[in-house]
Amino acid sequence: MLVSRTLAALLLVALPLACGDSPTEFDRDVGLVRVRLGTLEQTVRVLPPNPAYDDTVAIVSEVVNRGILSTLVTYRMCGLDVDTELELPWPGFMCLAYSATDRIQPQDTIPGYHLGVIKSPPGQYTLRVRHLLKPELWVDVSIIVE
């Protein structure tokens, strides 16, 4: 059962993320937060947006350079930094790499994700998610465990 839920969450990671022009956007129905830091736009989505106990969730992040020049960034390569009181153990193996520094070209994206299994009781939780290390950006995402 865990394998099929993990596989389903991985398939959801491949779904395209919505794009928009607002500096900050949140839609609880789709578990989406979008923020801007200069010309960089980060979208974080929790899939499914209203999980239940023992569900596997995918926290998906995408950083896009909306500027006209390349930008030097340092970002998480394998997983995301997630700070939360929600018990969310990783359901598998992670790679050993932590971060990379590179230039992100105009309109290019850097994808990232974190998988976890909900092990907390029902309630509302805040996830602090960090994909970008330099410039540093933490994004708060609120989810409701049903």
Backbone as CSV, one residue per row, in Angstrom:
resi,resn,N_x,N_y,N_z,CA_x,CA_y,CA_z,C_x,C_y,C_z
1,MET,0.831,-1.199,0.000,0.000,0.000,0.000,0.873,1.259,0.000
2,LEU,1.944,1.260,0.832,2.830,2.416,0.881,3.496,2.643,-0.465
3,VAL,3.872,1.550,-1.148,4.520,1.677,-2.451,3.580,2.341,-3.444
4,SER,2.299,1.944,-3.474,1.380,2.540,-4.431,1.113,4.003,-4.108
5,ARG,1.025,4.355,-2.820,0.828,5.764,-2.454,2.055,6.589,-2.794
6,THR,3.246,6.013,-2.562,4.473,6.716,-2.910,4.563,6.903,-4.412
7,LEU,4.225,5.879,-5.171,4.238,5.978,-6.627,3.251,7.035,-7.105
8,ALA,2.067,7.063,-6.493,1.070,8.076,-6.872,1.603,9.472,-6.581
9,ALA,2.254,9.650,-5.436,2.805,10.969,-5.103,3.909,11.354,-6.085
10,LEU,4.741,10.395,-6.484,5.795,10.692,-7.448,5.214,11.093,-8.803
11,LEU,4.135,10.434,-9.197,3.490,10.811,-10.460,2.942,12.228,-10.382
12,LEU,2.431,12.616,-9.219,1.909,13.966,-9.066,3.011,15.015,-9.150
13,VAL,4.229,14.633,-8.757,5.356,15.558,-8.847,5.580,15.981,-10.289
14,ALA,5.279,15.103,-11.208,5.512,15.392,-12.613,4.465,16.328,-13.214
15,LEU,3.387,16.574,-12.498,2.362,17.472,-13.039,2.907,18.879,-13.175
16,PRO,2.530,19.602,-14.195,3.009,20.975,-14.340,2.427,21.867,-13.255
17,LEU,3.219,22.859,-12.843,2.772,23.816,-11.837,2.179,25.041,-12.508
18,ALA,1.168,25.618,-11.868,0.530,26.821,-12.410,1.482,28.008,-12.307
19,CYS,1.356,28.934,-13.229,2.163,30.149,-13.207,1.240,31.352,-13.132
20,GLY,1.733,32.457,-12.608,0.927,33.663,-12.490,1.807,34.860,-12.250
21,ASP,1.202,36.035,-12.183,1.966,37.265,-12.061,1.896,37.905,-10.682
22,SER,1.092,37.383,-9.767,0.961,38.024,-8.469,2.190,37.745,-7.615
23,PRO,2.625,38.725,-6.767,3.817,38.528,-5.949,3.625,37.463,-4.874
24,THR,2.438,37.319,-4.325,2.136,36.274,-3.352,0.740,35.769,-3.628
25,GLU,0.587,34.471,-3.673,-0.704,33.880,-3.987,-0.866,32.630,-3.147
26,PHE,-2.047,32.406,-2.629,-2.317,31.203,-1.859,-3.721,30.731,-2.177
27,ASP,-3.854,29.454,-2.446,-5.156,28.872,-2.715,-5.223,27.547,-1.974
28,ARG,-5.933,27.527,-0.821,-5.979,26.333,0.012,-6.598,25.150,-0.715
29,ASP,-7.519,25.407,-1.626,-8.172,24.305,-2.323,-7.196,23.496,-3.167
30,VAL,-6.132,24.118,-3.622,-5.143,23.388,-4.409,-3.794,23.321,-3.704
31,GLY,-3.706,23.772,-2.435,-2.462,23.696,-1.676,-1.314,24.398,-2.352
32,LEU,-1.531,25.611,-2.812,-0.567,26.338,-3.644,-0.147,27.647,-2.993
33,VAL,1.155,27.924,-3.010,1.678,29.228,-2.600,2.689,29.657,-3.651
34,ARG,2.618,30.921,-4.060,3.548,31.467,-5.047,4.110,32.769,-4.487
35,VAL,5.438,32.902,-4.480,6.090,34.113,-3.982,7.162,34.553,-4.971
36,ARG,7.525,35.826,-4.865,8.600,36.372,-5.701,9.698,36.952,-4.828
37,LEU,10.931,36.796,-5.292,12.104,37.392,-4.679,12.905,37.974,-5.827
38,GLY,12.756,39.277,-6.041,13.371,39.901,-7.213,12.757,39.328,-8.471
39,THR,13.604,38.810,-9.359,13.092,38.232,-10.609,12.802,36.732,-10.478
40,LEU,13.073,36.179,-9.297,12.824,34.755,-9.092,11.420,34.544,-8.545
41,GLU,10.709,33.595,-9.125,9.364,33.245,-8.678,9.385,31.787,-8.233
42,GLN,8.903,31.552,-7.022,8.849,30.187,-6.514,7.406,29.790,-6.264
43,THR,7.038,28.625,-6.763,5.716,28.060,-6.544,5.895,26.793,-5.720
44,VAL,5.144,26.691,-4.617,5.170,25.490,-3.786,3.754,24.939,-3.743
45,ARG,3.649,23.649,-3.974,2.344,22.987,-3.971,2.440,21.725,-3.129
46,VAL,1.392,21.462,-2.337,1.289,20.225,-1.566,0.238,19.348,-2.239
47,LEU,0.624,18.115,-2.560,-0.266,17.192,-3.259,-0.399,15.893,-2.469
48,PRO,-1.545,15.458,-2.075,-2.828,16.148,-2.189,-2.891,17.298,-1.183
49,PRO,-3.714,18.314,-1.448,-3.741,19.504,-0.586,-4.378,19.271,0.776
50,ASN,-5.236,18.271,0.921,-5.883,17.961,2.202,-5.705,16.478,2.502
51,PRO,-4.486,16.089,2.882,-4.209,14.669,3.106,-4.808,14.166,4.423
52,ALA,-4.832,12.859,4.555,-5.275,12.201,5.778,-4.088,11.450,6.384
53,TYR,-4.274,10.988,7.608,-3.250,10.206,8.290,-2.824,9.033,7.399
54,ASP,-1.528,8.808,7.314,-0.907,7.720,6.557,-0.861,7.961,5.050
55,ASP,-1.339,9.117,4.576,-1.200,9.456,3.157,0.232,9.892,2.865
56,THR,0.705,9.575,1.682,1.983,10.099,1.205,1.704,11.417,0.512
57,VAL,2.439,12.452,0.901,2.275,13.756,0.267,3.560,14.125,-0.453
58,ALA,3.393,14.883,-1.506,4.514,15.442,-2.249,4.480,16.952,-2.064
59,ILE,5.588,17.509,-1.611,5.752,18.961,-1.557,6.593,19.289,-2.778
60,VAL,5.999,19.981,-3.721,6.631,20.241,-5.009,6.959,21.721,-5.102
61,SER,8.196,22.018,-5.480,8.623,23.408,-5.625,9.193,23.618,-7.016
62,GLU,8.948,24.795,-7.541,9.510,25.169,-8.834,9.960,26.617,-8.736
63,VAL,11.214,26.865,-9.074,11.763,28.219,-9.107,11.951,28.607,-10.568
64,VAL,11.408,29.765,-10.951,11.497,30.256,-12.329,12.175,31.618,-12.313
65,ASN,13.083,31.842,-13.242,13.693,33.165,-13.414,12.801,33.960,-14.364
66,ARG,12.075,34.950,-13.839,11.178,35.768,-14.652,11.882,37.007,-15.219
67,GLY,13.174,37.144,-14.953,13.916,38.307,-15.433,14.410,38.138,-16.863
68,ILE,15.188,39.118,-17.319,15.741,39.070,-18.679,17.234,38.728,-18.675
69,LEU,17.829,38.603,-17.476,19.228,38.228,-17.334,19.329,36.951,-16.505
70,SER,20.429,36.215,-16.689,20.628,35.026,-15.859,20.909,35.461,-14.421
71,THR,20.608,34.579,-13.480,20.778,34.874,-12.058,21.506,33.715,-11.402
72,LEU,22.517,34.022,-10.586,23.264,33.006,-9.866,22.479,32.605,-8.620
73,VAL,22.222,31.299,-8.452,21.475,30.795,-7.306,22.153,29.537,-6.754
74,THR,21.931,29.299,-5.468,22.290,28.040,-4.832,20.980,27.429,-4.368
75,TYR,20.767,26.175,-4.693,19.472,25.547,-4.431,19.664,24.119,-3.935
76,ARG,18.623,23.591,-3.283,18.608,22.195,-2.837,18.482,21.295,-4.051
77,MET,19.314,20.269,-4.113,19.286,19.325,-5.240,18.388,18.123,-4.963
78,CYS,18.527,17.543,-3.817,17.810,16.305,-3.476,16.881,16.591,-2.307
79,GLY,15.651,16.816,-2.602,14.702,17.158,-1.549,14.669,18.644,-1.294
80,LEU,13.878,19.023,-0.319,13.737,20.412,0.105,13.976,20.450,1.605
81,ASP,14.350,21.602,2.129,14.381,21.769,3.580,12.947,22.020,4.015
82,VAL,12.458,21.214,4.954,11.094,21.357,5.445,11.138,21.445,6.960
83,ASP,10.599,22.547,7.502,10.528,22.768,8.936,9.053,22.799,9.318
84,THR,8.630,21.858,10.180,7.220,21.765,10.533,7.043,20.953,11.806
85,GLU,5.930,21.159,12.475,5.565,20.316,13.612,4.808,19.074,13.149
86,LEU,4.432,19.036,11.898,3.766,17.883,11.303,4.767,16.731,11.241
87,GLU,4.372,15.573,11.732,5.241,14.408,11.618,5.130,13.904,10.189
88,LEU,6.253,13.992,9.449,6.247,13.758,8.012,7.502,12.994,7.584
89,PRO,7.653,11.738,8.047,8.873,11.004,7.699,8.979,10.727,6.204
90,TRP,10.215,10.742,5.710,10.524,10.461,4.307,10.303,8.973,4.062
91,PRO,9.560,8.575,3.002,9.213,7.169,2.802,10.251,6.336,2.054
92,GLY,11.408,6.893,1.761,12.369,6.131,0.963,13.782,6.635,1.156
93,PHE,14.602,6.421,0.156,15.999,6.814,0.183,16.172,8.187,-0.452
94,MET,17.177,8.913,0.011,17.519,10.213,-0.581,18.915,10.108,-1.176
95,CYS,19.205,10.938,-2.142,20.563,10.969,-2.667,21.455,11.720,-1.680
96,LEU,22.742,11.638,-1.865,23.679,12.236,-0.918,23.992,13.704,-1.214
97,ALA,23.637,14.193,-2.374,23.922,15.595,-2.714,22.994,16.510,-1.925
98,TYR,23.501,17.678,-1.535,22.670,18.625,-0.791,22.293,19.829,-1.647
99,SER,23.301,20.476,-2.246,23.006,21.708,-2.975,23.889,21.837,-4.207
100,ALA,23.490,22.782,-5.061,24.254,23.110,-6.259,24.157,24.615,-6.467
101,THR,25.182,25.174,-7.075,25.188,26.585,-7.443,25.299,26.661,-8.957
102,ASP,24.408,27.463,-9.552,24.383,27.550,-11.003,23.697,28.847,-11.405
103,ARG,23.843,29.198,-12.659,23.121,30.345,-13.201,21.815,29.840,-13.794
104,ILE,20.722,30.467,-13.418,19.427,30.112,-13.984,19.114,31.145,-15.067
105,GLN,18.911,30.658,-16.262,18.674,31.530,-17.415,17.236,32.068,-17.391
106,PRO,16.981,33.160,-18.107,15.618,33.701,-18.160,14.609,32.634,-18.585
107,GLN,13.516,32.542,-17.845,12.401,31.611,-18.067,12.738,30.148,-17.784
108,ASP,13.967,29.854,-17.370,14.302,28.480,-16.992,13.773,28.185,-15.591
109,THR,13.642,26.891,-15.291,13.108,26.475,-14.004,14.055,25.516,-13.303
110,ILE,13.949,25.503,-11.977,14.641,24.528,-11.146,13.562,23.812,-10.342
111,PRO,13.331,22.525,-10.631,12.309,21.792,-9.879,12.899,21.169,-8.614
112,GLY,12.038,20.935,-7.641,12.434,20.231,-6.429,11.214,19.624,-5.772
113,TYR,11.433,18.603,-4.952,10.300,17.991,-4.260,10.763,17.311,-2.980
114,HIS,9.810,17.078,-2.128,10.024,16.348,-0.876,8.819,15.448,-0.678
115,LEU,9.052,14.187,-0.373,7.960,13.266,-0.089,7.926,12.977,1.404
116,GLY,6.743,12.774,1.929,6.600,12.405,3.324,5.290,11.679,3.538
117,VAL,5.228,10.926,4.637,4.017,10.198,5.003,3.429,10.880,6.232
118,ILE,2.160,11.270,6.154,1.489,11.963,7.264,1.367,11.006,8.447
119,LYS,1.965,11.406,9.579,1.899,10.608,10.807,1.413,11.458,11.976
120,SER,0.735,12.551,11.679,0.182,13.432,12.706,-1.341,13.353,12.671
121,PRO,-1.979,13.709,13.802,-3.445,13.685,13.841,-4.044,14.803,12.994
122,PRO,-5.357,14.730,12.733,-6.017,15.796,11.978,-5.776,17.174,12.607
123,GLY,-5.718,18.172,11.749,-5.505,19.549,12.202,-4.872,20.367,11.104
124,GLN,-4.641,21.649,11.405,-3.995,22.549,10.448,-2.530,22.676,10.823
125,TYR,-1.662,22.588,9.831,-0.220,22.642,10.040,0.409,23.612,9.045
126,THR,1.519,24.196,9.452,2.293,25.063,8.570,3.601,24.357,8.242
127,LEU,3.921,24.329,6.969,5.192,23.798,6.496,6.038,24.984,6.048
128,ARG,7.237,25.111,6.590,8.196,26.101,6.089,9.103,25.345,5.133
129,VAL,9.110,25.772,3.879,9.813,25.051,2.824,10.905,25.945,2.245
130,ARG,12.113,25.379,2.134,13.214,26.133,1.522,13.782,25.327,0.364
131,HIS,13.750,25.951,-0.802,14.337,25.390,-2.020,15.596,26.192,-2.366
132,LEU,15.478,27.519,-2.270,16.609,28.411,-2.554,17.429,28.660,-1.292
133,LEU,18.740,28.428,-1.399,19.646,28.689,-0.290,20.310,30.056,-0.422
134,LYS,20.654,30.450,-1.659,21.215,31.779,-1.942,20.625,32.260,-3.244
135,PRO,19.822,33.255,-3.291,19.330,33.982,-2.118,18.397,33.072,-1.320
136,GLU,18.456,33.201,-0.002,17.654,32.339,0.860,16.190,32.751,0.827
137,LEU,15.324,31.745,0.688,13.887,32.008,0.661,13.155,30.843,1.307
138,TRP,12.434,31.131,2.398,11.554,30.156,3.036,10.123,30.515,2.635
139,VAL,9.324,29.516,2.292,7.934,29.714,1.897,7.067,28.951,2.887
140,ASP,6.075,29.627,3.475,5.144,28.997,4.402,3.938,28.477,3.646
141,VAL,3.648,27.199,3.828,2.501,26.562,3.202,1.642,25.971,4.310
142,SER,0.380,26.285,4.311,-0.544,25.764,5.309,-1.343,24.611,4.700
143,ILE,-1.412,23.479,5.434,-2.228,22.360,4.970,-3.116,21.879,6.104
144,ILE,-4.198,21.235,5.740,-5.115,20.666,6.714,-5.084,19.157,6.562
145,VAL,-4.742,18.481,7.650,-4.776,17.019,7.672,-6.178,16.627,8.106
146,GLU,-6.844,15.844,7.294,-8.245,15.460,7.571,-8.312,14.155,8.343
